[in-house]
Amino acid sequence: MSSNFNDVYYRRVDLPAGELHVFAHEDLFHAMGAKVLEMANNNMQIPNIRYMSYTPDAHVGVGTCIGTTAVWGMDNGFVSPSIVGSDIGCGMRVHLTNLHERDLQDVKLRRKLVKAIEKRIPVENHARGYFSDVRLEDVLRKGLHGLPGKYVPDAYTPRKATSLTHVECSRFRFDEGELDRIPEPAWHRSHRQLGTLGNGNHFIEIQALSINEDNRATAEKWGLKDGQIAVMIHSGSRSWGGAVNQYCGSQVAKTMRKLGLGTADPKLAYAPLDSEAGRTYAHLMYSALNFAVANRHLMAFAVRDAFRETFGSQAELSTLYDLMHNYAVEENHKEEALLVHRKGTTRALPAGHSGNPEPYRATGHPALIPGSMGTASYLMVGAAEGVRNYYSICHGAGRIRSRNATKQLVTVDEFASSMRIGQEDEIVLNHRALEALIDESPQAYKDVDRIIDSVVRARLADVVAKCRPLAAVKGV
């Protein structure tokens, strides 16, 4: 293996199976370790691959590293459940409020708000959600357009509407007949989970914004203000995505055996796009994307009610943006139809790109990048030079150690210190027993500021605002 170092923040790594493009400071690149290169080499053995890259938060995953972008042509391409990820449609959502950080200065008020959110959004992994009147089939088929009107409060006021327009995609279309392949128990479980958070690294976070002076004009066009309170939500397709993976995984494995496909990694799954297994996975994946965006929307609706309980009916939340970082979608690049996989990477389109939703055509859409619990998150905008990485940037800080290793190496006192527990600027958590969350402590992740710096210096995107955490709701 040899590396061609083009500059400090980008390198082409020549592997036996092909070229891997890495966008990261050289220190971050070397810290990734040999396993990520081994996994990349396996991924690039999938036939007809056009391109593969890592963002600076890349780390080992199942079959494929989190932080991967991989591209095939639509005419002879492959689709890979491993390069989509187990949580299909996992992504971010940010809402802007009409409150200022001084309104949440009192730590007791932040605790009250967290409790109000927890009343409406179950944090236990198998708890039932509060949206039993939403028809799961409508959500799977129509995405946000399948929700009852009362849960889309601005849908009929076009001048103020953001719920349906300020999203990466409000509805993914697919062959709805494929839904019949998913067994009935999965439908029941998934219906119960609409509007629920899930565990692991999923969260709802209350944040205060600081505008980047270099991009203040863009921030103003987005409606951002210094000190403004924002809500960031991170979740995905819950058990529906799991059911899609379970069913399609067996079908893809049969196809691989039939066609004699495979690599050194038995967990790396893929199938030709034009095979029955490939088509079925693609269609059902889109149903999971519809579930994911509706799930985040419903949680935001519940958070809106929690703000109103805490601050009164004048409290408002408007959608800034909703996007995904685990998916595969058809995109046009240089007038060619391509299937772009992103596993733990975020699309960041620049100003003027036709792929932007209309409200963001002139500026580029917000790219929503969470930090680790207790550290800053970022609102970014894509740069024109990002075309060289198919407009993909990082999706967060990226784990630096496993959950078990974190539990063994990080003490409760260290975790409490990082969350400012007992201080006036305490980052309020919904769990008082920190032991339950220690595997998600900031010490488990890379330095998000260095990740963002790599993205900016690699000329993939720019910072519009930094988001300081004030309170967080986590699942268990």
N, C-alpha and C positions, 0 to 999 in steps of 0.2 A: 504494500500500500504506500502511496506517495501523496504528498499534498502540494498543491500549487498555491502559494500564499500571494493573493492579489493585493490585499491590503489588510489592515489590522482587524477589520470588521467583516470581512468576507473571505472565504477560501473555497476552492474547488478541491475535493478529495477524490483521487482516482482509486476506485475500488475494483476488484476483479470483475464485478458485474456491471460497472458503469460509473458515471460521474455523480457524486453527491455534492450538492451546494450547501454550504453552511454559512449562515448569517449570524455571527457572534464575535465578540472580542476574543482574541486568541486565548486569553486566560480561561474564559468560559468554555471555549472549544476544547481545550486540553483537559478541563475538569469533567467533560462528559464521559470519558472513559472508552475503552475498546469495545464494550458491549454494544453501544449505540451504532458504531460503525459495522459491527457484525450483523446487526439487525437491518441496517440499511442495505447491506450487500444481499441479504436474503430477499428483501423487498424488491430490489432491482432485478432479481431473477424472474419476476413475473413478466411474461412475454409482452412485448410491444410498449413497454413503459417509455414515456417521452422525457420525463423530468422528475427529479426528487430533491427535496431540500429539507434542512432543519433550521428552525428558529432558535434563538439563544436559550430558550427555556427547555429545550429538548432533553428528555430523559426516558429511560427504559419503560416500555409498556408491554402489553401482551400481543405478540406477533409483530407489532410496529411501535416505534417510539412515539410518545406524545410530543408534539412539536413538528409533525411531518406534513409536508405537502407533496402529493404525488399525482401525476397527470398522465392520462391516456387519451388517444383519439376516440371519437365516438364510433368510427367505422370498424375498427378492429381492436377495441379496447377491452379492458377487464375492470370488474368492480370487486372491491375487497372489503368485506366486513371488518377485517382487522385494521384497515387503514381508515375506517370510519370511526371505530371505537365501540365499546360495549354500550355506552350511554348515547344512543343516537340522538342527535339534535341538542345535546347539551350546549348551553350557551348563556349569554348575558342579556340582561334587560336593565335599563336605567330610566328612572322617572325623576323629573324635576319638581320641586315643591315651591311654594311661595313663602317659605320660612327661611330665616337666617340662623346661622350657628348660635347667635346670642339667645335665640328662642329655646335652645336645648342646652344652655350652659349648666343648668342645674342637673346634677347626676341623678337625683331622685326622679326628675321628669323623664330622663332617658330610660330609667328602669320602668317607669309607668308605660312608656311607649312600647318597650320591648314586650312587656306583659300583654299589652293590648294586641300586638301582632301575634303573639303565641296563642292567644285565645282563638284566633281565626285561622291560623295555619299550623296544623299538627307538625310537630318536630320528631315524633316517634316514627320510625321507618315504616311501620305497618298500620299506622293510625288512619282512620277514614277522613277524607276531606269533607268540606262543608258545601259542596256544589253538586248535590245529588240530583238537582233538577236539570243539569246539563246532560244532554244525550251524547254518550261517547261516540256513537257512530257518526253523528253530525260533526264532531270535532275532528275525527280521523279523516273524514271525507273533505271537509271544508276549512279546516284550520280555524282562524279567528272568525271567519264568516259563519261558522257553525254554532257560535255562542248565542244564547238568548240576548235580545237587545238590552235588557237591564244590566248586563255585565259589560256592555260596551257603551258607557254613558255618553260618549261624544260622537257616536256613529252617525247621528242624524243632524249634527251641527257642523257642517263642512268647514266653516271658517275657523273653528276651534279643534277640529278632529285631529287627533294624533294616534289613536289606538290602532287604526287600520292602515295608516299611511307612513308612520315613522317606524317601520319594521323592515328587516331584510327581505322577508317574504311573508305575507299574511295567509297564503294558501298555496300548497304544493299539489299539483294535479297528477293523478296516477290512475291506473286501472283498478277501480274500486272492487272489482270482482275478486281480486287477490286477498281481500280482507277475510274471505270465507275460510282461508287456510289456517287462521289462528284459532286455537281451541277455545271453547266457551269459558273455562275457568280464567283464562288470561283477560277476557273481556270484563269479567266481574272484578278482578283485582285492579285492573287499570281504571275502571270507572270510579272505584273508591279512592284512587290516588290523584284524581284531578284536583289541582290547587294545593298540592303538598310538596314539601321541600326535598325530602330524601336526605341521606346522610353523606358521609365522606366530606369532600371539599365543597359541597353545596352550602349556600348561605343567603341570607338577606342582611344587607348592611346599610346603616344610616351614615351618611358621609357629608363632609363640608368641602366645598369646592374652592380651589385657588387657581385663578386664570394665569396661563402662561402669557407673558407680555408680548412675545413674538407672534402669538396667534390670537390676540385679543379681538381682532375684527371678526374672525371666524367664531369665537366664543359668543360674541354678541349676537351674531346671526343665528346661533343655536339657542339663544335665550339663557346663556350661562352668566352668572354673576359671582363675584368674589364673596365668599362666606355663605353662598346659597346651600341649602340642604338638599341633598339628592338621595335617592334610594337605589341601590344596586342589588339585583337578584341573579343568582347563579343556580340553575337547575336544568333538568333535561326531560327525557321521555318516560322516566320511571319504569314500571313493570311492563308497559306496552313495548318499549324498546327492547326490554329483556326477552319478551315473548317472540318478537321478530327475530332477534339473534338466535334464540334457541331453535325455532323452526327452520330458519334459513341456514343455520350452521350445519345441520345434518344434510340438507339438500346440496349445499356447496361442497361438503366433504365427499358426497357420492359422485358429484360431477368431476371433482379433482381426481378421484380414483379411476373413473371411467376414461378420462382423457390422459391419464398418466402425468398429472401435474403435481408439483410439490417442490419444497426447498428443504434445507437442513432444519428448518423450524416447523415442527408439525402443527404449531398453533397459528401459522400464517395461512389464512383462508382467502381464496379468490376464485373467481369464475369468469368466463367470457361474458361480456355484456349480452351477446346474442344467444346465450344458452338459456334454457328454461330456469335454471337456478339463479342465474345472473339477473334475468328480467324480474323474477319474483322478488328477489332481495331488493332491487332498486325500487319497485313499486311499494313494497311494504316499508322500506326505509322512509319514503316520502310520507307515508301515513304517520310514522313516528315523529317526523319533523313537524307535522301539523299538531300532534299531541304536545310536543315540547313547547312550541310558541304559545299555544293556548294555555298550557299549564303555568308558564311564567306570567301570562296576562292575568289569569285568575288570582294568582298570588298578589300581583300588584293591585288588583281590585280590592283584595282583603286588606292590604297594607293601607290603602287609601281610607278605608273605613276606620282602621286603627288610628291613623293620624287625626281623623275627625273626632273620634272619641276623646283623644288626648288634647287636641288644640281647638276643637270647635268646628262648626260646619264651614268656616271660611278656609280651612286647610284644603289645598288642592294638590293633586299629582298629575302631571302631564307626561306623556311618553316622550323621552328623548330618542331612544332607539332600542331595538331588540335584534340580536344577531346570534348566530350559532358558531361553534368551533369544532363540532364533530359531525361531518356529513360529506356526501359526494354529490355534486350537482353539475349539470351541463352548463358550460360557459363558452362564450365566443372570445377567442384571443386571435388577433391578426386574421379575422374573418374565417376562422376555423372552429368547428364545434369540438370541444374537448370535455372530458369528464375529469373534473378537478376534485381530488380527495383532500380533505383537511381533517387531520386528527390532532386536536389541540393546537390549531392555528386559526387565526381570525382574518377574514377578508377585510381589507382596508383600501377602498377605492378613492382615488384622488378627485379633486374638483374637475367638473366637466365630463367625467366618465359616464357613459350612457347607462351603465349598470346601477347607478345610484337611484334610489327612489326620488320622485319628483321634488319633494321638499328639500332634498340635499344635493340636487343636481349641480348647483353653482358652487358649493363649498366642499363637496365630498361628505360622506356620511360619518357619524361618530363611530370610531372603533373602540370598543369597551374592553379594557384590560384590567382584570382584578389583580390585586397584590395578594400576599398571604394575610391571614388573620392578624390584625395588629399593625399592618404596614399600609402604605399608600396604594391606591389604585389610580388608573389613568384613563382619561378620555383623549383619544388620538384621532388623527385624520391621515389618510393615506397620501403618499407622495407619488408624483408621476413616475419616478424611477423605480417604484415598486413593481412595475410591469415585469421586471426581470425575475421576480419571484411569484409571478401570477397573483400579485397584490395580496400575498399572505404575510402576516406578521405574527408575533407571539400571541398566546392566549392567557398568560399569567406569569407567575414567578417560576414555576416548575419545581418539582420536588428535588431535594438534594439528598434525602435519605428516606428509607422506607418507613411505614407506620410503626412496625415493630422496633426498628432501630431508634426511632424518635422516642418511643416510650422508654427505652432503656437508657438513652443518653441525655434526655432533657428532664430536669426536675420541675416539680410543680412551682417552686419558688421562682425559677427562671422564667417559666411561662407567665406567672402572675406579674412579674416585673415588666415583661414585654407588653402586657396588656394594661399597665399602669393601674393595677388593682389597688384600691384604697386612696388613690389620688383624685384631685378635682377633675383632671382630664382623663379619668378612667374610661377605657373602652368597654362599655357595658355589655355583658354576655347574658344570654338567657339561661345558662347553666352555671350555678354557683359552684358545683363540684368540677374543678378544672381537670381532674383526672380523666373525665369522660371525653375531653377534647384535646388532650395533650398531643395526640398524633397529628393534629392540624395546627399546632403552634407555629409561629413564625420561624422557629429554629428548624422546622422540617423542610423549609423552602429556600431557594436561591434568593439573592438580594434583588428585589424587583426593580430597584433604581438602576442597577447595572444592566438588567435585561432591557429596560426601556432605553437606556443610553446606547446599547448596541443596535437596537432597531432604528433609532434616530440617526446614528452615525453611519449605519449601512444605507441610509437614505431610502428607507422603506416607508416611514411614516414620521409625523411630528406630533409633539404634545400640545394639546389645546388646554387641558386642565388637569390638575392633580387633585385627588380625592382623599381627604384625611378621614379615617374611620372614627365614629363617635359611639356606635353601638352595633352589635352583630347578633343575629339569630341563627343558630346552627342546629342541624338535625343530628340525631343519634341512632 
